[in-house]
Amino acid sequence: PSEKPFDRVLVLSMALKGDIETGLSIGDVEQDSLVLSTICWLSELLGEPSIQRPTTLTVEFAHDQVGDVVRKDSTVTNSIQPYSLSARISAQTVRDSRLNEVWSELLQQRGREVYIRPISSYIDPVKQVLSFATISDQSALQRDELVVGYIPKDGEAVINPDGPLRYNSREWSQDDGLIVIALD
């Protein structure tokens, strides 16, 4: 087909892990093998990447190493590694139990969530040259949001910028995004 029917695809390995009716389950290696074969099938189904309508493919893996290797493939946009993430959250919570409330708020279905929002929702990037600190402060006062970082148009996420990245005014691109913690 000339146009892709999907703009986002999510492959959750835990959904592939076992058979509820028979109670049979498979190990992590087999689970990642099923995910890899699903990626191949989806790549064939979706066809060549399209600039007009790119498909975001997010995949969950049991092993960090498999996720790291596959993430280098241009087919996979994001990889989720739940064991690694849950181990880090658990370790932080053990070190300081007060973080349990923070993680509960961020990871439950209701409450605040992390979003990437276009910079144009906050400022007019063509007319305004502002610092990250100014935008962050304005957002907190006007929207009750916490801006924790930004993603430049063609760059990697900058979390909790400090020094010049935080306080120096800069020209923002229409395609830059702000990383915010907000209710909606």
PyMOL commands that set and color helices and strands:
alter all, ss='L'
color gray80, all
select helices_A, chain A and resi 13-16+28-46+64-71+82-95+99-107+119-121+132-143+164-167
alter helices_A, ss='H'
color red, helices_A
select strands_A, chain A and resi 8-11+56-60+78-80+113-118+129-130+146-151+158-159+170-171+177-182
alter strands_A, ss='S'
color yellow, strands_A
deselect
rebuild
show_as cartoon
